[in-house]
Amino acid sequence: MYFAALLARTEDGWEASDTELDDVETLSDLADLAREASPDEDTVLVLIEQEDSWFGVVRIDGEEDPRIFVSDASAAARSSYGEILLTDELLGRDPADADDLDALDLDGTEDGDDESDDVDEDDGDGVASAGPAEAVPHGPVGDAGILDDLGVGEKELKSLSSDALTEIAESLGASEVLETVR
């Protein structure tokens, strides 16, 4: 079960709105949705959680690039909403290293590759390891200082777990408005 909400900071405090992410396919789509929630270019937070598995915070300040924090990248990578947040930049990947679909044969291997080359070796722990392009770190990724100026420090953000969005909203003084859309 997913929950997603927008918190827009206004001169009167925080305003929350439930948000539907079904039409959001990219981080750019998500940023546009957030910017629509604040016509005055105030700070907007997109809060996303999947039960007790992971949560993400996307911060949009006017026309600046979105800032992102994800509590558990490996859990988020198994989620369609998490995949939106886990950009190459956030994961430290070079987008130029991404698979070029034009270089793939119909069987999914690159031209001239033998399918047996796709099998990863066991590195001694009993689990085949993924290649570098497939590796997603366990644990938090992104800008852990995303909420520092709003009263949620890096250490606190990284230690949040089961009811993270409620705890974040409490720290921001927005728990009542968030609960109205939950």
Short mmCIF file of the C-alpha atoms (twelve columns), coordinates in Angstrom:
data_MODEL
# 
_entry.id   MODEL 
# 
loop_
_atom_site.group_PDB 
_atom_site.id 
_atom_site.type_symbol 
_atom_site.label_atom_id 
_atom_site.label_alt_id 
_atom_site.label_comp_id 
_atom_site.label_asym_id 
_atom_site.label_seq_id 
_atom_site.Cartn_x 
_atom_site.Cartn_y 
_atom_site.Cartn_z 
_atom_site.pdbx_PDB_model_num 
ATOM 1   C CA . MET A 1   0.000  0.000   0.000   1 
ATOM 2   C CA . TYR A 2   1.338  3.398   -1.008  1 
ATOM 3   C CA . PHE A 3   0.672  6.816   0.389   1 
ATOM 4   C CA . ALA A 4   1.721  10.009  -1.348  1 
ATOM 5   C CA . ALA A 5   1.022  13.596  -0.374  1 
ATOM 6   C CA . LEU A 6   2.168  17.069  -1.251  1 
ATOM 7   C CA . LEU A 7   2.996  19.544  1.521   1 
ATOM 8   C CA . ALA A 8   3.215  23.104  0.240   1 
ATOM 9   C CA . ARG A 9   4.604  25.793  2.534   1 
ATOM 10  C CA . THR A 10  2.614  28.998  2.351   1 
ATOM 11  C CA . GLU A 11  2.673  32.214  4.341   1 
ATOM 12  C CA . ASP A 12  -0.200 30.726  6.394   1 
ATOM 13  C CA . GLY A 13  1.669  27.483  7.141   1 
ATOM 14  C CA . TRP A 14  1.655  24.109  5.461   1 
ATOM 15  C CA . GLU A 15  -1.107 22.959  3.131   1 
ATOM 16  C CA . ALA A 16  -1.446 19.273  2.326   1 
ATOM 17  C CA . SER A 17  -3.026 17.569  -0.617  1 
ATOM 18  C CA . ASP A 18  -3.409 13.908  -1.405  1 
ATOM 19  C CA . THR A 19  -1.760 13.161  -4.683  1 
ATOM 20  C CA . GLU A 20  -2.285 10.440  -7.223  1 
ATOM 21  C CA . LEU A 21  0.927  9.252   -8.854  1 
ATOM 22  C CA . ASP A 22  -0.639 7.041   -11.529 1 
ATOM 23  C CA . ASP A 23  0.123  9.556   -14.296 1 
ATOM 24  C CA . VAL A 24  3.614  10.348  -13.012 1 
ATOM 25  C CA . GLU A 25  6.272  8.520   -15.004 1 
ATOM 26  C CA . THR A 26  9.408  10.578  -14.407 1 
ATOM 27  C CA . LEU A 27  10.987 12.781  -11.776 1 
ATOM 28  C CA . SER A 28  10.280 15.719  -14.075 1 
ATOM 29  C CA . ASP A 29  6.554  14.851  -14.048 1 
ATOM 30  C CA . LEU A 30  6.650  14.688  -10.253 1 
ATOM 31  C CA . ALA A 31  8.421  18.063  -10.019 1 
ATOM 32  C CA . ASP A 32  5.837  19.633  -12.339 1 
ATOM 33  C CA . LEU A 33  3.022  18.238  -10.192 1 
ATOM 34  C CA . ALA A 34  4.653  19.695  -7.081  1 
ATOM 35  C CA . ARG A 35  5.183  23.100  -8.685  1 
ATOM 36  C CA . GLU A 36  1.488  23.252  -9.595  1 
ATOM 37  C CA . ALA A 37  0.676  22.916  -5.880  1 
ATOM 38  C CA . SER A 38  2.513  26.160  -5.090  1 
ATOM 39  C CA . PRO A 39  1.878  28.992  -7.541  1 
ATOM 40  C CA . ASP A 40  4.065  31.321  -5.433  1 
ATOM 41  C CA . GLU A 41  7.130  29.093  -5.900  1 
ATOM 42  C CA . ASP A 42  7.228  28.243  -2.206  1 
ATOM 43  C CA . THR A 43  8.776  25.035  -0.926  1 
ATOM 44  C CA . VAL A 44  6.825  21.910  -1.771  1 
ATOM 45  C CA . LEU A 45  7.572  18.492  -0.303  1 
ATOM 46  C CA . VAL A 46  6.406  15.314  -1.972  1 
ATOM 47  C CA . LEU A 47  6.169  12.575  0.644   1 
ATOM 48  C CA . ILE A 48  5.892  8.980   -0.542  1 
ATOM 49  C CA . GLU A 49  5.870  5.806   1.506   1 
ATOM 50  C CA . GLN A 50  5.259  2.153   0.950   1 
ATOM 51  C CA . GLU A 51  3.991  0.719   4.226   1 
ATOM 52  C CA . ASP A 52  7.015  -0.013  6.421   1 
ATOM 53  C CA . SER A 53  9.314  -0.755  3.490   1 
ATOM 54  C CA . TRP A 54  10.660 2.652   2.442   1 
ATOM 55  C CA . PHE A 55  9.869  6.341   2.234   1 
ATOM 56  C CA . GLY A 56  11.004 9.156   0.007   1 
ATOM 57  C CA . VAL A 57  11.052 12.931  0.241   1 
ATOM 58  C CA . VAL A 58  11.317 15.139  -2.819  1 
ATOM 59  C CA . ARG A 59  11.817 18.849  -2.195  1 
ATOM 60  C CA . ILE A 60  10.985 21.427  -4.836  1 
ATOM 61  C CA . ASP A 61  12.002 25.046  -4.233  1 
ATOM 62  C CA . GLY A 62  10.673 27.144  -7.099  1 
ATOM 63  C CA . GLU A 63  12.408 26.312  -10.356 1 
ATOM 64  C CA . GLU A 64  15.447 24.683  -8.713  1 
ATOM 65  C CA . ASP A 65  16.223 21.045  -9.431  1 
ATOM 66  C CA . PRO A 66  14.409 18.624  -7.133  1 
ATOM 67  C CA . ARG A 67  16.294 17.383  -4.084  1 
ATOM 68  C CA . ILE A 68  15.637 13.761  -3.165  1 
ATOM 69  C CA . PHE A 69  16.065 11.484  -0.171  1 
ATOM 70  C CA . VAL A 70  15.087 7.793   -0.191  1 
ATOM 71  C CA . SER A 71  15.257 5.783   3.038   1 
ATOM 72  C CA . ASP A 72  16.072 2.418   1.429   1 
ATOM 73  C CA . ALA A 73  17.149 2.388   -2.195  1 
ATOM 74  C CA . SER A 74  17.018 -1.379  -2.622  1 
ATOM 75  C CA . ALA A 75  13.407 -1.544  -1.364  1 
ATOM 76  C CA . ALA A 76  12.413 1.476   -3.454  1 
ATOM 77  C CA . ALA A 77  13.981 -0.076  -6.558  1 
ATOM 78  C CA . ARG A 78  11.361 -2.826  -6.394  1 
ATOM 79  C CA . SER A 79  8.586  -0.229  -6.547  1 
ATOM 80  C CA . SER A 80  7.317  1.660   -9.571  1 
ATOM 81  C CA . TYR A 81  7.098  4.864   -7.511  1 
ATOM 82  C CA . GLY A 82  10.541 4.271   -6.070  1 
ATOM 83  C CA . GLU A 83  11.995 3.881   -9.537  1 
ATOM 84  C CA . ILE A 84  10.844 7.428   -10.330 1 
ATOM 85  C CA . LEU A 85  13.004 8.754   -7.491  1 
ATOM 86  C CA . LEU A 86  16.067 6.565   -8.070  1 
ATOM 87  C CA . THR A 87  17.710 8.535   -10.841 1 
ATOM 88  C CA . ASP A 88  21.117 7.671   -12.247 1 
ATOM 89  C CA . GLU A 89  22.507 10.764  -10.560 1 
ATOM 90  C CA . LEU A 90  21.081 9.788   -7.170  1 
ATOM 91  C CA . LEU A 91  22.582 6.301   -7.469  1 
ATOM 92  C CA . GLY A 92  25.927 7.604   -8.682  1 
ATOM 93  C CA . ARG A 93  25.563 6.049   -12.112 1 
ATOM 94  C CA . ASP A 94  26.797 7.539   -15.337 1 
ATOM 95  C CA . PRO A 95  23.798 7.740   -17.689 1 
ATOM 96  C CA . ALA A 96  26.176 7.115   -20.597 1 
ATOM 97  C CA . ASP A 97  26.734 3.613   -19.181 1 
ATOM 98  C CA . ALA A 98  23.040 2.746   -19.518 1 
ATOM 99  C CA . ASP A 99  22.165 -0.071  -21.881 1 
ATOM 100 C CA . ASP A 100 21.771 1.114   -25.438 1 
ATOM 101 C CA . LEU A 101 18.700 -0.665  -26.768 1 
ATOM 102 C CA . ASP A 102 20.010 -0.353  -30.307 1 
ATOM 103 C CA . ALA A 103 22.978 -2.571  -29.417 1 
ATOM 104 C CA . LEU A 104 20.777 -5.423  -28.190 1 
ATOM 105 C CA . ASP A 105 19.895 -8.462  -30.234 1 
ATOM 106 C CA . LEU A 106 16.325 -9.702  -30.065 1 
ATOM 107 C CA . ASP A 107 17.328 -12.208 -27.369 1 
ATOM 108 C CA . GLY A 108 18.407 -9.317  -25.100 1 
ATOM 109 C CA . THR A 109 22.144 -9.890  -25.438 1 
ATOM 110 C CA . GLU A 110 24.452 -7.330  -26.957 1 
ATOM 111 C CA . ASP A 111 25.686 -7.937  -30.478 1 
ATOM 112 C CA . GLY A 112 28.259 -10.688 -30.372 1 
ATOM 113 C CA . ASP A 113 27.679 -11.536 -26.713 1 
ATOM 114 C CA . ASP A 114 27.094 -15.073 -25.622 1 
ATOM 115 C CA . GLU A 115 24.163 -15.431 -23.218 1 
ATOM 116 C CA . SER A 116 26.398 -17.284 -20.766 1 
ATOM 117 C CA . ASP A 117 28.290 -14.016 -20.217 1 
ATOM 118 C CA . ASP A 118 25.171 -12.599 -18.523 1 
ATOM 119 C CA . VAL A 119 25.424 -14.976 -15.571 1 
ATOM 120 C CA . ASP A 120 27.090 -13.257 -12.642 1 
ATOM 121 C CA . GLU A 121 29.561 -15.101 -10.535 1 
ATOM 122 C CA . ASP A 122 28.949 -16.002 -6.908  1 
ATOM 123 C CA . ASP A 123 31.212 -13.761 -4.836  1 
ATOM 124 C CA . GLY A 124 31.426 -16.222 -1.960  1 
ATOM 125 C CA . ASP A 125 28.292 -15.257 -0.049  1 
ATOM 126 C CA . GLY A 126 26.057 -17.726 -1.890  1 
ATOM 127 C CA . VAL A 127 24.306 -15.003 -3.862  1 
ATOM 128 C CA . ALA A 128 25.091 -14.073 -7.442  1 
ATOM 129 C CA . SER A 129 26.059 -10.427 -7.575  1 
ATOM 130 C CA . ALA A 130 24.568 -7.980  -10.005 1 
ATOM 131 C CA . GLY A 131 26.740 -6.015  -12.366 1 
ATOM 132 C CA . PRO A 132 27.647 -2.418  -11.551 1 
ATOM 133 C CA . ALA A 133 24.773 -0.991  -13.584 1 
ATOM 134 C CA . GLU A 134 22.310 -3.142  -11.657 1 
ATOM 135 C CA . ALA A 135 23.681 -2.468  -8.163  1 
ATOM 136 C CA . VAL A 136 21.376 -0.482  -5.923  1 
ATOM 137 C CA . PRO A 137 22.672 0.252   -2.442  1 
ATOM 138 C CA . HIS A 138 20.875 -1.014  0.623   1 
ATOM 139 C CA . GLY A 139 19.912 1.833   2.912   1 
ATOM 140 C CA . PRO A 140 19.455 5.541   2.415   1 
ATOM 141 C CA . VAL A 141 20.496 7.504   -0.666  1 
ATOM 142 C CA . GLY A 142 20.215 11.102  -1.666  1 
ATOM 143 C CA . ASP A 143 20.311 14.403  0.155   1 
ATOM 144 C CA . ALA A 144 19.941 13.573  3.846   1 
ATOM 145 C CA . GLY A 145 20.170 17.313  4.612   1 
ATOM 146 C CA . ILE A 146 17.040 17.963  2.541   1 
ATOM 147 C CA . LEU A 147 15.020 19.079  5.590   1 
ATOM 148 C CA . ASP A 148 17.767 20.610  7.760   1 
ATOM 149 C CA . ASP A 149 16.414 24.149  7.473   1 
ATOM 150 C CA . LEU A 150 12.903 22.900  8.257   1 
ATOM 151 C CA . GLY A 151 13.849 21.269  11.564  1 
ATOM 152 C CA . VAL A 152 14.580 17.673  10.561  1 
ATOM 153 C CA . GLY A 153 18.304 17.032  10.676  1 
ATOM 154 C CA . GLU A 154 20.255 14.507  8.649   1 
ATOM 155 C CA . LYS A 155 20.758 12.122  11.577  1 
ATOM 156 C CA . GLU A 156 17.067 12.250  12.499  1 
ATOM 157 C CA . LEU A 157 15.951 11.693  8.889   1 
ATOM 158 C CA . LYS A 158 18.204 8.659   8.487   1 
ATOM 159 C CA . SER A 159 16.913 7.122   11.732  1 
ATOM 160 C CA . LEU A 160 13.202 7.325   10.863  1 
ATOM 161 C CA . SER A 161 11.440 4.069   10.157  1 
ATOM 162 C CA . SER A 162 7.876  2.806   10.394  1 
ATOM 163 C CA . ASP A 163 5.868  6.044   10.651  1 
ATOM 164 C CA . ALA A 164 8.407  8.347   9.034   1 
ATOM 165 C CA . LEU A 165 6.029  10.673  7.193   1 
ATOM 166 C CA . THR A 166 4.030  11.367  10.343  1 
ATOM 167 C CA . GLU A 167 7.234  12.093  12.266  1 
ATOM 168 C CA . ILE A 168 8.457  14.423  9.514   1 
ATOM 169 C CA . ALA A 169 5.100  16.229  9.465   1 
ATOM 170 C CA . GLU A 170 5.199  16.607  13.262  1 
ATOM 171 C CA . SER A 171 8.656  18.180  13.073  1 
ATOM 172 C CA . LEU A 172 7.414  20.570  10.399  1 
ATOM 173 C CA . GLY A 173 4.298  21.467  12.386  1 
ATOM 174 C CA . ALA A 174 2.155  19.945  9.637   1 
ATOM 175 C CA . SER A 175 0.879  16.728  11.228  1 
ATOM 176 C CA . GLU A 176 -2.755 17.875  11.346  1 
ATOM 177 C CA . VAL A 177 -2.850 18.885  7.688   1 
ATOM 178 C CA . LEU A 178 -1.134 15.662  6.637   1 
ATOM 179 C CA . GLU A 179 -3.627 13.567  8.592   1 
ATOM 180 C CA . THR A 180 -6.500 15.258  6.762   1 
ATOM 181 C CA . VAL A 181 -5.331 13.714  3.479   1 
ATOM 182 C CA . ARG A 182 -4.221 10.346  4.855   1 
# 
